[in-house]
Amino acid sequence: MGSAARTKPARLAEKLTQIRRALGLSQNEMVDHLGLAEEIFRENISKFELGKREPSLLIVLKYARVANVLVEVLIDDALDLPEELPSPERSEGIGQKVSSPKGHRGHERNRI
């Protein structure tokens, strides 16, 4: 095994910011909303949103729960967050349209 850095989701920072803004929260309020006041500071939220620091898996899980989406939606760059956050029903995200090799119309991944 090499010592190369692991691949990181390119859109995670964007999605975390989108969730916080959709909830109408400041970065300080987001810390409290996630139940992390004893663990992290506003500066951590800022670094997550700027892509300067990657949140732990447990923090990603907390974001997914407050947005009511599957964790996969946050880490899979091919999935978009639902338009309404928090999602009224647990969401699998919205897949980006993909064209088939035979030229058939594109399709979207399942969404709830």
C-alpha distance (Angstrom), angle and dihedral (degrees) to the residues before:
residue distance angle dihedral
M1 . . .
G2 3.77 . .
S3 3.75 128.5 .
A4 3.80 95.5 -121.1
A5 3.78 116.6 134.6
R6 3.76 115.0 -98.6
T7 3.78 120.1 -108.3
K8 3.80 113.3 -93.7
P9 3.80 128.9 -156.2
A10 3.80 106.8 -96.0
R11 3.82 94.5 -151.0
L12 3.81 100.8 41.8
A13 3.82 94.9 100.6
E14 3.81 91.0 49.3
K15 3.81 91.8 50.2
L16 3.81 93.9 48.2
T17 3.80 89.7 51.9
Q18 3.81 90.8 47.3
I19 3.82 91.0 53.2
R20 3.81 94.0 49.5
R21 3.80 93.3 47.2
A22 3.81 92.8 46.2
L23 3.80 88.3 54.5
G24 3.82 89.4 50.6
L25 3.80 93.2 -125.1
S26 3.78 133.6 143.5
Q27 3.78 117.4 -131.0
N28 3.82 89.5 -101.4
E29 3.80 90.8 50.8
M30 3.81 90.3 48.2
V31 3.80 90.6 58.2
D32 3.81 88.9 55.2
H33 3.81 93.7 41.8
L34 3.80 90.1 54.6
G35 3.81 89.8 49.8
L36 3.80 91.2 -119.9
A37 3.82 102.3 120.1
E38 3.80 91.0 119.1
E39 3.81 93.8 47.1
I40 3.81 111.6 38.7
F41 3.81 141.6 20.2
R42 3.80 135.0 -133.9
E43 3.79 88.2 -97.7
N44 3.80 88.9 64.1
I45 3.82 91.0 55.5
S46 3.81 89.0 49.7
K47 3.81 91.6 51.4
F48 3.82 91.4 47.8
E49 3.81 90.8 51.2
L50 3.80 93.2 46.8
G51 3.81 92.0 48.1
K52 3.80 91.2 -119.7
R53 3.79 92.5 119.5
E54 3.78 131.5 24.7
P55 3.81 116.9 -134.2
S56 3.79 120.2 -125.0
L57 3.78 118.0 -99.9
L58 3.80 89.7 -105.2
I59 3.81 91.0 56.1
V60 3.82 90.9 48.0
L61 3.82 87.2 52.0
K62 3.81 90.8 52.3
Y63 3.82 90.8 51.1
A64 3.80 89.8 49.8
R65 3.78 91.3 50.9
V66 3.82 95.5 49.5
A67 3.82 89.5 48.1
N68 3.83 91.1 43.7
V69 3.80 92.8 -129.0
L70 3.77 132.9 123.4
V71 3.81 114.8 -95.5
E72 3.80 86.9 -119.1
V73 3.81 89.2 68.4
L74 3.80 90.6 61.2
I75 3.80 97.3 46.3
D76 3.81 101.4 36.8
D77 3.80 108.7 83.3
A78 3.81 89.9 -160.6
L79 3.82 91.3 64.2
D80 3.79 125.7 76.8
L81 3.77 125.8 -152.3
P82 3.80 115.3 -106.5
E83 3.79 115.8 -96.8
E84 3.81 93.3 -114.8
L85 3.80 116.9 60.4
P86 2.87 127.0 -136.9
S87 3.75 86.0 34.0
P88 3.83 112.5 -125.1
E89 3.82 88.3 -133.1
R90 3.81 128.6 26.6
S91 3.79 102.1 -81.1
E92 3.79 130.7 -145.8
G93 3.79 88.3 -161.4
I94 3.76 130.4 -116.7
G95 3.77 117.1 -72.8
Q96 3.73 120.4 -137.9
K97 3.80 114.0 -113.8
V98 3.78 113.6 -92.5
S99 3.79 123.8 -166.7
S100 3.78 117.9 -137.3
P101 3.80 120.7 -123.9
K102 3.83 91.5 -114.1
G103 3.81 92.2 58.4
H104 3.79 96.3 -105.9
R105 3.77 118.4 150.1
G106 3.78 116.1 -75.9
H107 3.77 119.8 -102.2
E108 3.75 136.4 -151.5
R109 3.76 126.3 -127.9
N110 3.76 116.8 -109.5
R111 3.73 117.5 -75.3
I112 3.75 131.9 -174.3
